[in-house]
């Protein structure tokens, strides 16, 4: 199994989902990572505030931060190689990079929309559940 690590900038908590203004991208990443974990795929996530030693001991990340600064974070490492910088992988990239089925990251956006337009089987497609 492939090993993915995400090295993130300093945030107020391990996921960045604290406070009143939640970043939708951080919410998406947390949801994807939780869903992957529930399917037996672990992705290590390191926040500069909470795990600064990981940024020091990982030589390629340490070199990247020295050269580009923390402005270049997040850094995505796959099997010991930096593959993405400055952004998080898309859902499709997670599937491709980790070589997992699409349902390992949750429902596809199209399927949610089609369920809504097709209805739930209740009379007229409207129900309370």
Backbone as XML, in Angstrom:
<?xml version="1.0"?>
<chain id="A" units="angstrom">
  <residue number="1" name="UNK">
    <atom name="N" x="0.848" y="-1.187" z="0.000"/>
    <atom name="CA" x="0.000" y="0.000" z="0.000"/>
    <atom name="C" x="0.889" y="1.245" z="0.000"/>
  </residue>
  <residue number="2" name="UNK">
    <atom name="N" x="0.447" y="2.239" z="-0.734"/>
    <atom name="CA" x="1.194" y="3.488" z="-0.828"/>
    <atom name="C" x="1.109" y="4.255" z="0.484"/>
  </residue>
  <residue number="3" name="UNK">
    <atom name="N" x="2.170" y="5.026" z="0.759"/>
    <atom name="CA" x="2.211" y="5.820" z="1.990"/>
    <atom name="C" x="2.153" y="7.298" z="1.632"/>
  </residue>
  <residue number="4" name="UNK">
    <atom name="N" x="1.071" y="7.944" z="2.061"/>
    <atom name="CA" x="0.907" y="9.380" z="1.818"/>
    <atom name="C" x="1.027" y="10.126" z="3.132"/>
  </residue>
  <residue number="5" name="UNK">
    <atom name="N" x="1.702" y="11.273" z="3.051"/>
    <atom name="CA" x="1.836" y="12.172" z="4.192"/>
    <atom name="C" x="1.478" y="13.577" z="3.733"/>
  </residue>
  <residue number="6" name="UNK">
    <atom name="N" x="0.777" y="14.299" z="4.592"/>
    <atom name="CA" x="0.413" y="15.682" z="4.310"/>
    <atom name="C" x="1.057" y="16.563" z="5.377"/>
  </residue>
  <residue number="7" name="UNK">
    <atom name="N" x="1.873" y="17.495" z="4.935"/>
    <atom name="CA" x="2.534" y="18.441" z="5.827"/>
    <atom name="C" x="1.868" y="19.796" z="5.629"/>
  </residue>
  <residue number="8" name="UNK">
    <atom name="N" x="1.194" y="20.261" z="6.670"/>
    <atom name="CA" x="0.360" y="21.465" z="6.579"/>
    <atom name="C" x="0.976" y="22.649" z="7.318"/>
  </residue>
  <residue number="9" name="UNK">
    <atom name="N" x="0.554" y="23.859" z="6.940"/>
    <atom name="CA" x="1.021" y="25.040" z="7.676"/>
    <atom name="C" x="0.481" y="25.036" z="9.101"/>
  </residue>
  <residue number="10" name="UNK">
    <atom name="N" x="0.986" y="25.944" z="9.894"/>
    <atom name="CA" x="0.532" y="26.062" z="11.280"/>
    <atom name="C" x="-0.951" y="26.416" z="11.308"/>
  </residue>
  <residue number="11" name="UNK">
    <atom name="N" x="-1.691" y="25.648" z="12.094"/>
    <atom name="CA" x="-3.123" y="25.895" z="12.268"/>
    <atom name="C" x="-3.443" y="25.819" z="13.754"/>
  </residue>
  <residue number="12" name="UNK">
    <atom name="N" x="-4.604" y="26.319" z="14.112"/>
    <atom name="CA" x="-4.991" y="26.388" z="15.515"/>
    <atom name="C" x="-5.201" y="25.013" z="16.147"/>
  </residue>
  <residue number="13" name="UNK">
    <atom name="N" x="-5.539" y="24.005" z="15.330"/>
    <atom name="CA" x="-5.723" y="22.648" z="15.833"/>
    <atom name="C" x="-5.255" y="21.673" z="14.761"/>
  </residue>
  <residue number="14" name="UNK">
    <atom name="N" x="-5.294" y="20.391" z="15.044"/>
    <atom name="CA" x="-4.724" y="19.398" z="14.128"/>
    <atom name="C" x="-5.408" y="19.353" z="12.770"/>
  </residue>
  <residue number="15" name="UNK">
    <atom name="N" x="-6.676" y="19.747" z="12.693"/>
    <atom name="CA" x="-7.400" y="19.691" z="11.425"/>
    <atom name="C" x="-7.670" y="21.062" z="10.829"/>
  </residue>
  <residue number="16" name="UNK">
    <atom name="N" x="-7.538" y="22.119" z="11.609"/>
    <atom name="CA" x="-7.869" y="23.461" z="11.137"/>
    <atom name="C" x="-9.360" y="23.730" z="11.135"/>
  </residue>
  <residue number="17" name="UNK">
    <atom name="N" x="-10.132" y="22.814" z="11.732"/>
    <atom name="CA" x="-11.598" y="22.961" z="11.727"/>
    <atom name="C" x="-12.117" y="23.552" z="13.023"/>
  </residue>
  <residue number="18" name="UNK">
    <atom name="N" x="-11.375" y="24.470" z="13.587"/>
    <atom name="CA" x="-11.824" y="25.108" z="14.814"/>
    <atom name="C" x="-12.103" y="26.582" z="14.526"/>
  </residue>
  <residue number="19" name="UNK">
    <atom name="N" x="-12.749" y="27.226" z="15.422"/>
    <atom name="CA" x="-13.079" y="28.629" z="15.232"/>
    <atom name="C" x="-14.398" y="28.808" z="14.499"/>
  </residue>
  <residue number="20" name="UNK">
    <atom name="N" x="-14.728" y="30.051" z="14.227"/>
    <atom name="CA" x="-16.029" y="30.349" z="13.631"/>
    <atom name="C" x="-16.027" y="30.253" z="12.107"/>
  </residue>
  <residue number="21" name="UNK">
    <atom name="N" x="-14.904" y="30.488" z="11.463"/>
    <atom name="CA" x="-14.844" y="30.447" z="10.005"/>
    <atom name="C" x="-14.130" y="29.194" z="9.520"/>
  </residue>
  <residue number="22" name="UNK">
    <atom name="N" x="-14.871" y="28.133" z="9.268"/>
    <atom name="CA" x="-14.269" y="26.872" z="8.837"/>
    <atom name="C" x="-13.992" y="26.915" z="7.332"/>
  </residue>
  <residue number="23" name="UNK">
    <atom name="N" x="-12.762" y="26.622" z="6.971"/>
    <atom name="CA" x="-12.351" y="26.574" z="5.569"/>
    <atom name="C" x="-12.952" y="25.322" z="4.925"/>
  </residue>
  <residue number="24" name="UNK">
    <atom name="N" x="-13.769" y="25.473" z="3.881"/>
    <atom name="CA" x="-14.398" y="24.309" z="3.249"/>
    <atom name="C" x="-13.386" y="23.298" z="2.702"/>
  </residue>
  <residue number="25" name="UNK">
    <atom name="N" x="-12.223" y="23.763" z="2.285"/>
    <atom name="CA" x="-11.201" y="22.848" z="1.779"/>
    <atom name="C" x="-10.660" y="21.965" z="2.900"/>
  </residue>
  <residue number="26" name="UNK">
    <atom name="N" x="-10.450" y="22.542" z="4.086"/>
    <atom name="CA" x="-9.996" y="21.746" z="5.223"/>
    <atom name="C" x="-11.074" y="20.763" z="5.668"/>
  </residue>
  <residue number="27" name="UNK">
    <atom name="N" x="-12.315" y="21.169" z="5.560"/>
    <atom name="CA" x="-13.429" y="20.265" z="5.877"/>
    <atom name="C" x="-13.444" y="19.093" z="4.898"/>
  </residue>
  <residue number="28" name="UNK">
    <atom name="N" x="-13.243" y="19.373" z="3.611"/>
    <atom name="CA" x="-13.206" y="18.315" z="2.596"/>
    <atom name="C" x="-12.062" y="17.347" z="2.877"/>
  </residue>
  <residue number="29" name="UNK">
    <atom name="N" x="-10.889" y="17.881" z="3.175"/>
    <atom name="CA" x="-9.722" y="17.034" z="3.437"/>
    <atom name="C" x="-9.960" y="16.160" z="4.664"/>
  </residue>
  <residue number="30" name="UNK">
    <atom name="N" x="-10.491" y="16.736" z="5.726"/>
    <atom name="CA" x="-10.767" y="15.952" z="6.935"/>
    <atom name="C" x="-11.769" y="14.839" z="6.651"/>
  </residue>
  <residue number="31" name="UNK">
    <atom name="N" x="-12.789" y="15.156" z="5.867"/>
    <atom name="CA" x="-13.803" y="14.160" z="5.520"/>
    <atom name="C" x="-13.193" y="13.045" z="4.683"/>
  </residue>
  <residue number="32" name="UNK">
    <atom name="N" x="-12.405" y="13.394" z="3.682"/>
    <atom name="CA" x="-11.756" y="12.388" z="2.828"/>
    <atom name="C" x="-10.830" y="11.511" z="3.668"/>
  </residue>
  <residue number="33" name="UNK">
    <atom name="N" x="-10.015" y="12.123" z="4.518"/>
    <atom name="CA" x="-9.062" y="11.351" z="5.314"/>
    <atom name="C" x="-9.776" y="10.430" z="6.303"/>
  </residue>
  <residue number="34" name="UNK">
    <atom name="N" x="-10.871" y="10.896" z="6.891"/>
    <atom name="CA" x="-11.648" y="10.039" z="7.796"/>
    <atom name="C" x="-12.270" y="8.868" z="7.048"/>
  </residue>
  <residue number="35" name="UNK">
    <atom name="N" x="-12.793" y="9.136" z="5.861"/>
    <atom name="CA" x="-13.401" y="8.078" z="5.060"/>
    <atom name="C" x="-12.345" y="7.070" z="4.620"/>
  </residue>
  <residue number="36" name="UNK">
    <atom name="N" x="-11.181" y="7.546" z="4.207"/>
    <atom name="CA" x="-10.088" y="6.645" z="3.855"/>
    <atom name="C" x="-9.708" y="5.770" z="5.051"/>
  </residue>
  <residue number="37" name="UNK">
    <atom name="N" x="-9.583" y="6.391" z="6.211"/>
    <atom name="CA" x="-9.217" y="5.652" z="7.428"/>
    <atom name="C" x="-10.255" y="4.573" z="7.731"/>
  </residue>
  <residue number="38" name="UNK">
    <atom name="N" x="-11.532" y="4.913" z="7.585"/>
    <atom name="CA" x="-12.596" y="3.936" z="7.821"/>
    <atom name="C" x="-12.530" y="2.762" z="6.847"/>
  </residue>
  <residue number="39" name="UNK">
    <atom name="N" x="-11.862" y="2.976" z="5.715"/>
    <atom name="CA" x="-11.692" y="1.923" z="4.712"/>
    <atom name="C" x="-10.305" y="1.277" z="4.797"/>
  </residue>
  <residue number="40" name="UNK">
    <atom name="N" x="-9.585" y="1.552" z="5.888"/>
    <atom name="CA" x="-8.290" y="0.911" z="6.119"/>
    <atom name="C" x="-7.105" y="1.572" z="5.463"/>
  </residue>
  <residue number="41" name="UNK">
    <atom name="N" x="-7.271" y="2.799" z="4.960"/>
    <atom name="CA" x="-6.169" y="3.526" z="4.304"/>
    <atom name="C" x="-5.778" y="4.698" z="5.204"/>
  </residue>
  <residue number="42" name="UNK">
    <atom name="N" x="-4.561" y="4.646" z="5.724"/>
    <atom name="CA" x="-4.101" y="5.717" z="6.602"/>
    <atom name="C" x="-3.242" y="6.711" z="5.851"/>
  </residue>
  <residue number="43" name="UNK">
    <atom name="N" x="-3.544" y="7.973" z="6.032"/>
    <atom name="CA" x="-2.749" y="9.067" z="5.494"/>
    <atom name="C" x="-2.284" y="9.873" z="6.698"/>
  </residue>
  <residue number="44" name="UNK">
    <atom name="N" x="-0.971" y="10.033" z="6.838"/>
    <atom name="CA" x="-0.429" y="10.804" z="7.958"/>
    <atom name="C" x="-0.573" y="12.286" z="7.661"/>
  </residue>
  <residue number="45" name="UNK">
    <atom name="N" x="-1.020" y="13.011" z="8.661"/>
    <atom name="CA" x="-1.262" y="14.445" z="8.516"/>
    <atom name="C" x="-0.502" y="15.175" z="9.619"/>
  </residue>
  <residue number="46" name="UNK">
    <atom name="N" x="0.387" y="16.083" z="9.217"/>
    <atom name="CA" x="1.216" y="16.802" z="10.174"/>
    <atom name="C" x="0.994" y="18.301" z="10.050"/>
  </residue>
  <residue number="47" name="UNK">
    <atom name="N" x="0.661" y="18.919" z="11.166"/>
    <atom name="CA" x="0.426" y="20.350" z="11.270"/>
    <atom name="C" x="1.682" y="20.973" z="11.880"/>
  </residue>
  <residue number="48" name="UNK">
    <atom name="N" x="2.193" y="22.018" z="11.279"/>
    <atom name="CA" x="3.424" y="22.649" z="11.751"/>
    <atom name="C" x="3.329" y="23.087" z="13.214"/>
  </residue>
  <residue number="49" name="UNK">
    <atom name="N" x="2.152" y="23.498" z="13.664"/>
    <atom name="CA" x="1.984" y="23.920" z="15.061"/>
    <atom name="C" x="2.086" y="22.749" z="16.030"/>
  </residue>
  <residue number="50" name="UNK">
    <atom name="N" x="1.490" y="21.614" z="15.650"/>
    <atom name="CA" x="1.377" y="20.479" z="16.566"/>
    <atom name="C" x="2.511" y="19.469" z="16.447"/>
  </residue>
  <residue number="51" name="UNK">
    <atom name="N" x="3.089" y="19.322" z="15.262"/>
    <atom name="CA" x="4.154" y="18.339" z="15.054"/>
    <atom name="C" x="5.351" y="18.940" z="14.330"/>
  </residue>
  <residue number="52" name="UNK">
    <atom name="N" x="5.960" y="19.983" z="14.882"/>
    <atom name="CA" x="7.078" y="20.626" z="14.184"/>
    <atom name="C" x="8.263" y="19.684" z="13.972"/>
  </residue>
  <residue number="53" name="UNK">
    <atom name="N" x="8.431" y="18.708" z="14.851"/>
    <atom name="CA" x="9.559" y="17.787" z="14.727"/>
    <atom name="C" x="9.474" y="16.958" z="13.438"/>
  </residue>
  <residue number="54" name="UNK">
    <atom name="N" x="8.259" y="16.658" z="12.974"/>
    <atom name="CA" x="8.084" y="15.910" z="11.725"/>
    <atom name="C" x="8.643" y="16.695" z="10.534"/>
  </residue>
  <residue number="55" name="UNK">
    <atom name="N" x="8.542" y="18.014" z="10.591"/>
    <atom name="CA" x="9.054" y="18.872" z="9.526"/>
    <atom name="C" x="10.583" y="18.923" z="9.561"/>
  </residue>
  <residue number="56" name="UNK">
    <atom name="N" x="11.146" y="18.688" z="10.734"/>
    <atom name="CA" x="12.595" y="18.695" z="10.892"/>
    <atom name="C" x="13.180" y="17.347" z="10.475"/>
  </residue>
  <residue number="57" name="UNK">
    <atom name="N" x="12.569" y="16.260" z="10.908"/>
    <atom name="CA" x="13.138" y="14.932" z="10.666"/>
    <atom name="C" x="12.914" y="14.425" z="9.240"/>
  </residue>
  <residue number="58" name="UNK">
    <atom name="N" x="11.885" y="14.921" z="8.549"/>
    <atom name="CA" x="11.668" y="14.519" z="7.164"/>
    <atom name="C" x="12.560" y="15.401" z="6.281"/>
  </residue>
  <residue number="59" name="UNK">
    <atom name="N" x="13.621" y="14.804" z="5.751"/>
    <atom name="CA" x="14.648" y="15.579" z="5.039"/>
    <atom name="C" x="14.109" y="16.302" z="3.802"/>
  </residue>
  <residue number="60" name="UNK">
    <atom name="N" x="13.238" y="15.661" z="3.031"/>
    <atom name="CA" x="12.763" y="16.336" z="1.812"/>
    <atom name="C" x="11.822" y="17.488" z="2.147"/>
  </residue>
  <residue number="61" name="UNK">
    <atom name="N" x="11.013" y="17.314" z="3.183"/>
    <atom name="CA" x="10.110" y="18.396" z="3.601"/>
    <atom name="C" x="10.911" y="19.522" z="4.232"/>
  </residue>
  <residue number="62" name="UNK">
    <atom name="N" x="11.902" y="19.162" z="5.031"/>
    <atom name="CA" x="12.755" y="20.161" z="5.664"/>
    <atom name="C" x="13.453" y="20.997" z="4.599"/>
  </residue>
  <residue number="63" name="UNK">
    <atom name="N" x="14.004" y="20.348" z="3.577"/>
    <atom name="CA" x="14.667" y="21.077" z="2.485"/>
    <atom name="C" x="13.685" y="21.975" z="1.748"/>
  </residue>
  <residue number="64" name="UNK">
    <atom name="N" x="12.468" y="21.457" z="1.518"/>
    <atom name="CA" x="11.449" y="22.248" z="0.827"/>
    <atom name="C" x="11.125" y="23.511" z="1.619"/>
  </residue>
  <residue number="65" name="UNK">
    <atom name="N" x="10.895" y="23.371" z="2.920"/>
    <atom name="CA" x="10.533" y="24.524" z="3.751"/>
    <atom name="C" x="11.688" y="25.523" z="3.813"/>
  </residue>
  <residue number="66" name="UNK">
    <atom name="N" x="12.917" y="25.027" z="3.886"/>
    <atom name="CA" x="14.078" y="25.934" z="3.894"/>
    <atom name="C" x="14.164" y="26.733" z="2.594"/>
  </residue>
  <residue number="67" name="UNK">
    <atom name="N" x="13.848" y="26.066" z="1.480"/>
    <atom name="CA" x="13.959" y="26.714" z="0.171"/>
    <atom name="C" x="12.757" y="27.603" z="-0.150"/>
  </residue>
  <residue number="68" name="UNK">
    <atom name="N" x="11.559" y="27.103" z="0.065"/>
    <atom name="CA" x="10.331" y="27.803" z="-0.349"/>
    <atom name="C" x="9.634" y="28.536" z="0.790"/>
  </residue>
  <residue number="69" name="UNK">
    <atom name="N" x="9.915" y="28.164" z="2.029"/>
    <atom name="CA" x="9.242" y="28.761" z="3.174"/>
    <atom name="C" x="7.914" y="28.083" z="3.442"/>
  </residue>
  <residue number="70" name="UNK">
    <atom name="N" x="7.284" y="28.452" z="4.530"/>
    <atom name="CA" x="6.008" y="27.837" z="4.908"/>
    <atom name="C" x="4.877" y="28.254" z="3.966"/>
  </residue>
  <residue number="71" name="UNK">
    <atom name="N" x="5.121" y="29.284" z="3.151"/>
    <atom name="CA" x="4.105" y="29.716" z="2.195"/>
    <atom name="C" x="3.834" y="28.640" z="1.147"/>
  </residue>
  <residue number="72" name="UNK">
    <atom name="N" x="4.767" y="27.707" z="0.967"/>
    <atom name="CA" x="4.615" y="26.635" z="-0.009"/>
    <atom name="C" x="3.800" y="25.456" z="0.481"/>
  </residue>
  <residue number="73" name="UNK">
    <atom name="N" x="3.414" y="25.500" z="1.763"/>
    <atom name="CA" x="2.630" y="24.403" z="2.341"/>
    <atom name="C" x="1.166" y="24.540" z="1.941"/>
  </residue>
  <residue number="74" name="UNK">
    <atom name="N" x="0.410" y="23.478" z="1.876"/>
    <atom name="CA" x="0.755" y="22.119" z="2.267"/>
    <atom name="C" x="1.650" y="21.431" z="1.239"/>
  </residue>
  <residue number="75" name="UNK">
    <atom name="N" x="2.370" y="20.408" z="1.722"/>
    <atom name="CA" x="3.204" y="19.556" z="0.897"/>
    <atom name="C" x="2.660" y="18.143" z="1.019"/>
  </residue>
  <residue number="76" name="UNK">
    <atom name="N" x="2.456" y="17.502" z="-0.119"/>
    <atom name="CA" x="1.957" y="16.133" z="-0.141"/>
    <atom name="C" x="3.116" y="15.231" z="-0.553"/>
  </residue>
  <residue number="77" name="UNK">
    <atom name="N" x="3.399" y="14.236" z="0.297"/>
    <atom name="CA" x="4.489" y="13.298" z="0.052"/>
    <atom name="C" x="3.876" y="11.925" z="-0.175"/>
  </residue>
  <residue number="78" name="UNK">
    <atom name="N" x="4.287" y="11.275" z="-1.253"/>
    <atom name="CA" x="3.827" y="9.923" z="-1.551"/>
    <atom name="C" x="5.050" y="9.033" z="-1.697"/>
  </residue>
  <residue number="79" name="UNK">
    <atom name="N" x="5.110" y="8.011" z="-0.843"/>
    <atom name="CA" x="6.234" y="7.069" z="-0.856"/>
    <atom name="C" x="7.579" y="7.778" z="-0.843"/>
  </residue>
  <residue number="80" name="UNK">
    <atom name="N" x="7.695" y="8.809" z="0.013"/>
    <atom name="CA" x="8.963" y="9.504" z="0.207"/>
    <atom name="C" x="9.306" y="10.552" z="-0.820"/>
  </residue>
  <residue number="81" name="UNK">
    <atom name="N" x="8.374" y="10.885" z="-1.706"/>
    <atom name="CA" x="8.636" y="11.871" z="-2.754"/>
    <atom name="C" x="7.558" y="12.953" z="-2.735"/>
  </residue>
  <residue number="82" name="UNK">
    <atom name="N" x="7.967" y="14.213" z="-2.804"/>
    <atom name="CA" x="7.006" y="15.309" z="-2.866"/>
    <atom name="C" x="6.312" y="15.259" z="-4.216"/>
  </residue>
  <residue number="83" name="UNK">
    <atom name="N" x="4.963" y="15.220" z="-4.180"/>
    <atom name="CA" x="4.209" y="15.134" z="-5.434"/>
    <atom name="C" x="3.301" y="16.337" z="-5.671"/>
  </residue>
  <residue number="84" name="UNK">
    <atom name="N" x="2.909" y="17.029" z="-4.593"/>
    <atom name="CA" x="2.049" y="18.216" z="-4.720"/>
    <atom name="C" x="2.508" y="19.238" z="-3.690"/>
  </residue>
  <residue number="85" name="UNK">
    <atom name="N" x="2.556" y="20.502" z="-4.096"/>
    <atom name="CA" x="2.881" y="21.570" z="-3.152"/>
    <atom name="C" x="1.881" y="22.703" z="-3.301"/>
  </residue>
  <residue number="86" name="UNK">
    <atom name="N" x="1.627" y="23.401" z="-2.199"/>
    <atom name="CA" x="0.793" y="24.591" z="-2.225"/>
    <atom name="C" x="-0.703" y="24.349" z="-2.285"/>
  </residue>
  <residue number="87" name="UNK">
    <atom name="N" x="-1.119" y="23.078" z="-2.311"/>
    <atom name="CA" x="-2.545" y="22.757" z="-2.344"/>
    <atom name="C" x="-2.741" y="21.314" z="-1.898"/>
  </residue>
  <residue number="88" name="UNK">
    <atom name="N" x="-3.991" y="20.979" z="-1.676"/>
    <atom name="CA" x="-4.345" y="19.611" z="-1.318"/>
    <atom name="C" x="-4.748" y="18.839" z="-2.570"/>
  </residue>
  <residue number="89" name="UNK">
    <atom name="N" x="-4.601" y="17.512" z="-2.548"/>
    <atom name="CA" x="-5.065" y="16.729" z="-3.699"/>
    <atom name="C" x="-6.580" y="16.817" z="-3.847"/>
  </residue>
  <residue number="90" name="UNK">
    <atom name="N" x="-7.044" y="16.768" z="-5.086"/>
    <atom name="CA" x="-8.480" y="16.675" z="-5.329"/>
    <atom name="C" x="-8.934" y="15.263" z="-4.935"/>
  </residue>
  <residue number="91" name="UNK">
    <atom name="N" x="-10.231" y="15.060" z="-4.850"/>
    <atom name="CA" x="-10.745" y="13.725" z="-4.549"/>
    <atom name="C" x="-10.276" y="12.723" z="-5.599"/>
  </residue>
  <residue number="92" name="UNK">
    <atom name="N" x="-10.318" y="13.126" z="-6.853"/>
    <atom name="CA" x="-9.880" y="12.256" z="-7.937"/>
    <atom name="C" x="-8.392" y="11.916" z="-7.807"/>
  </residue>
  <residue number="93" name="UNK">
    <atom name="N" x="-7.589" y="12.884" z="-7.386"/>
    <atom name="CA" x="-6.157" y="12.626" z="-7.196"/>
    <atom name="C" x="-5.919" y="11.652" z="-6.054"/>
  </residue>
  <residue number="94" name="UNK">
    <atom name="N" x="-6.684" y="11.780" z="-4.966"/>
    <atom name="CA" x="-6.559" y="10.820" z="-3.864"/>
    <atom name="C" x="-6.784" y="9.403" z="-4.386"/>
  </residue>
  <residue number="95" name="UNK">
    <atom name="N" x="-7.841" y="9.217" z="-5.169"/>
    <atom name="CA" x="-8.181" y="7.898" z="-5.712"/>
    <atom name="C" x="-7.029" y="7.373" z="-6.572"/>
  </residue>
  <residue number="96" name="UNK">
    <atom name="N" x="-6.541" y="8.208" z="-7.462"/>
    <atom name="CA" x="-5.486" y="7.798" z="-8.397"/>
    <atom name="C" x="-4.158" y="7.548" z="-7.672"/>
  </residue>
  <residue number="97" name="UNK">
    <atom name="N" x="-3.761" y="8.491" z="-6.817"/>
    <atom name="CA" x="-2.462" y="8.387" z="-6.151"/>
    <atom name="C" x="-2.393" y="7.223" z="-5.165"/>
  </residue>
  <residue number="98" name="UNK">
    <atom name="N" x="-3.489" y="6.983" z="-4.454"/>
    <atom name="CA" x="-3.503" y="5.898" z="-3.470"/>
    <atom name="C" x="-3.980" y="4.577" z="-4.063"/>
  </residue>
  <residue number="99" name="UNK">
    <atom name="N" x="-4.418" y="4.633" z="-5.326"/>
    <atom name="CA" x="-4.900" y="3.445" z="-6.017"/>
    <atom name="C" x="-6.004" y="2.744" z="-5.213"/>
  </residue>
  <residue number="100" name="UNK">
    <atom name="N" x="-7.035" y="3.530" z="-4.885"/>
    <atom name="CA" x="-8.175" y="3.009" z="-4.125"/>
    <atom name="C" x="-9.457" y="3.225" z="-4.925"/>
  </residue>
  <residue number="101" name="UNK">
    <atom name="N" x="-10.497" y="2.447" z="-4.640"/>
    <atom name="CA" x="-11.784" y="2.670" z="-5.304"/>
    <atom name="C" x="-12.360" y="4.038" z="-4.939"/>
  </residue>
  <residue number="102" name="UNK">
    <atom name="N" x="-13.155" y="4.607" z="-5.839"/>
    <atom name="CA" x="-13.751" y="5.926" z="-5.600"/>
    <atom name="C" x="-14.583" y="5.965" z="-4.324"/>
  </residue>
  <residue number="103" name="UNK">
    <atom name="N" x="-15.256" y="4.861" z="-3.989"/>
    <atom name="CA" x="-16.100" y="4.876" z="-2.792"/>
    <atom name="C" x="-15.277" y="4.942" z="-1.504"/>
  </residue>
  <residue number="104" name="UNK">
    <atom name="N" x="-13.951" y="4.792" z="-1.591"/>
    <atom name="CA" x="-13.091" y="4.927" z="-0.413"/>
    <atom name="C" x="-12.979" y="6.379" z="0.047"/>
  </residue>
  <residue number="105" name="UNK">
    <atom name="N" x="-13.348" y="7.322" z="-0.807"/>
    <atom name="CA" x="-13.276" y="8.734" z="-0.406"/>
    <atom name="C" x="-14.659" y="9.338" z="-0.227"/>
  </residue>
  <residue number="106" name="UNK">
    <atom name="N" x="-15.681" y="8.540" z="-0.359"/>
    <atom name="CA" x="-17.040" y="9.023" z="-0.172"/>
    <atom name="C" x="-17.801" y="9.028" z="-1.468"/>
  </residue>
  <residue number="107" name="UNK">
    <atom name="N" x="-18.967" y="9.582" z="-1.405"/>
    <atom name="CA" x="-19.874" y="9.590" z="-2.544"/>
    <atom name="C" x="-19.377" y="10.543" z="-3.622"/>
  </residue>
  <residue number="108" name="UNK">
    <atom name="N" x="-19.508" y="10.130" z="-4.867"/>
    <atom name="CA" x="-19.143" y="11.004" z="-5.975"/>
    <atom name="C" x="-20.142" y="12.162" z="-6.040"/>
  </residue>
  <residue number="109" name="UNK">
    <atom name="N" x="-19.695" y="13.384" z="-6.352"/>
    <atom name="CA" x="-20.605" y="14.524" z="-6.429"/>
    <atom name="C" x="-21.774" y="14.296" z="-7.384"/>
  </residue>
  <residue number="110" name="UNK">
    <atom name="N" x="-21.545" y="13.656" z="-8.524"/>
    <atom name="CA" x="-22.613" y="13.421" z="-9.486"/>
    <atom name="C" x="-23.706" y="12.523" z="-8.924"/>
  </residue>
  <residue number="111" name="UNK">
    <atom name="N" x="-23.325" y="11.514" z="-8.136"/>
    <atom name="CA" x="-24.325" y="10.588" z="-7.622"/>
    <atom name="C" x="-25.235" y="11.272" z="-6.604"/>
  </residue>
  <residue number="112" name="UNK">
    <atom name="N" x="-24.713" y="12.227" z="-5.850"/>
    <atom name="CA" x="-25.552" y="12.962" z="-4.900"/>
    <atom name="C" x="-26.572" y="13.807" z="-5.649"/>
  </residue>
  <residue number="113" name="UNK">
    <atom name="N" x="-26.147" y="14.434" z="-6.724"/>
    <atom name="CA" x="-27.060" y="15.261" z="-7.512"/>
    <atom name="C" x="-28.119" y="14.406" z="-8.185"/>
  </residue>
  <residue number="114" name="UNK">
    <atom name="N" x="-27.719" y="13.234" z="-8.696"/>
    <atom name="CA" x="-28.693" y="12.405" z="-9.390"/>
    <atom name="C" x="-29.716" y="11.826" z="-8.426"/>
  </residue>
  <residue number="115" name="UNK">
    <atom name="N" x="-29.317" y="11.526" z="-7.197"/>
    <atom name="CA" x="-30.278" y="11.047" z="-6.205"/>
    <atom name="C" x="-31.337" y="12.103" z="-5.937"/>
  </residue>
  <residue number="116" name="UNK">
    <atom name="N" x="-30.889" y="13.356" z="-5.874"/>
    <atom name="CA" x="-31.817" y="14.443" z="-5.581"/>
    <atom name="C" x="-32.821" y="14.623" z="-6.724"/>
  </residue>
  <residue number="117" name="UNK">
    <atom name="N" x="-32.350" y="14.525" z="-7.961"/>
    <atom name="CA" x="-33.251" y="14.734" z="-9.078"/>
    <atom name="C" x="-34.157" y="13.528" z="-9.314"/>
  </residue>
  <residue number="118" name="UNK">
    <atom name="N" x="-33.683" y="12.334" z="-8.970"/>
    <atom name="CA" x="-34.497" y="11.143" z="-9.155"/>
    <atom name="C" x="-35.474" y="10.937" z="-8.022"/>
  </residue>
  <residue number="119" name="UNK">
    <atom name="N" x="-35.263" y="11.615" z="-6.940"/>
    <atom name="CA" x="-36.143" y="11.461" z="-5.788"/>
    <atom name="C" x="-35.749" y="10.273" z="-4.934"/>
  </residue>
  <residue number="120" name="UNK">
    <atom name="N" x="-36.436" y="10.127" z="-3.857"/>
    <atom name="CA" x="-36.092" y="9.085" z="-2.898"/>
    <atom name="C" x="-37.063" y="7.919" z="-2.926"/>
  </residue>
  <residue number="121" name="UNK">
    <atom name="N" x="-38.017" y="7.957" z="-3.802"/>
    <atom name="CA" x="-39.014" y="6.895" z="-3.873"/>
    <atom name="C" x="-40.308" y="7.260" z="-3.176"/>
  </residue>
  <residue number="122" name="UNK">
    <atom name="N" x="-40.336" y="8.364" z="-2.493"/>
    <atom name="CA" x="-41.573" y="8.825" z="-1.848"/>
    <atom name="C" x="-42.468" y="9.467" z="-2.915"/>
  </residue>
  <residue number="123" name="UNK">
    <atom name="N" x="-43.685" y="9.641" z="-2.592"/>
    <atom name="CA" x="-44.649" y="10.241" z="-3.522"/>
    <atom name="C" x="-44.164" y="11.618" z="-3.968"/>
  </residue>
  <residue number="124" name="UNK">
    <atom name="N" x="-43.968" y="11.770" z="-5.252"/>
    <atom name="CA" x="-43.529" y="13.062" z="-5.799"/>
    <atom name="C" x="-42.067" y="13.376" z="-5.533"/>
  </residue>
  <residue number="125" name="UNK">
    <atom name="N" x="-41.323" y="12.423" z="-4.939"/>
    <atom name="CA" x="-39.906" y="12.637" z="-4.653"/>
    <atom name="C" x="-39.667" y="13.492" z="-3.419"/>
  </residue>
  <residue number="126" name="UNK">
    <atom name="N" x="-40.736" y="13.879" z="-2.709"/>
    <atom name="CA" x="-40.577" y="14.706" z="-1.523"/>
    <atom name="C" x="-40.888" y="13.875" z="-0.286"/>
  </residue>
  <residue number="127" name="UNK">
    <atom name="N" x="-39.993" y="13.925" z="0.660"/>
    <atom name="CA" x="-40.251" y="13.250" z="1.936"/>
    <atom name="C" x="-39.452" y="13.939" z="3.026"/>
  </residue>
  <residue number="128" name="UNK">
    <atom name="N" x="-39.659" y="13.532" z="4.206"/>
    <atom name="CA" x="-39.016" y="14.188" z="5.337"/>
    <atom name="C" x="-37.677" y="13.547" z="5.697"/>
  </residue>
  <residue number="129" name="UNK">
    <atom name="N" x="-37.278" y="12.468" z="5.041"/>
    <atom name="CA" x="-36.056" y="11.780" z="5.467"/>
    <atom name="C" x="-35.031" y="11.650" z="4.379"/>
  </residue>
</chain>
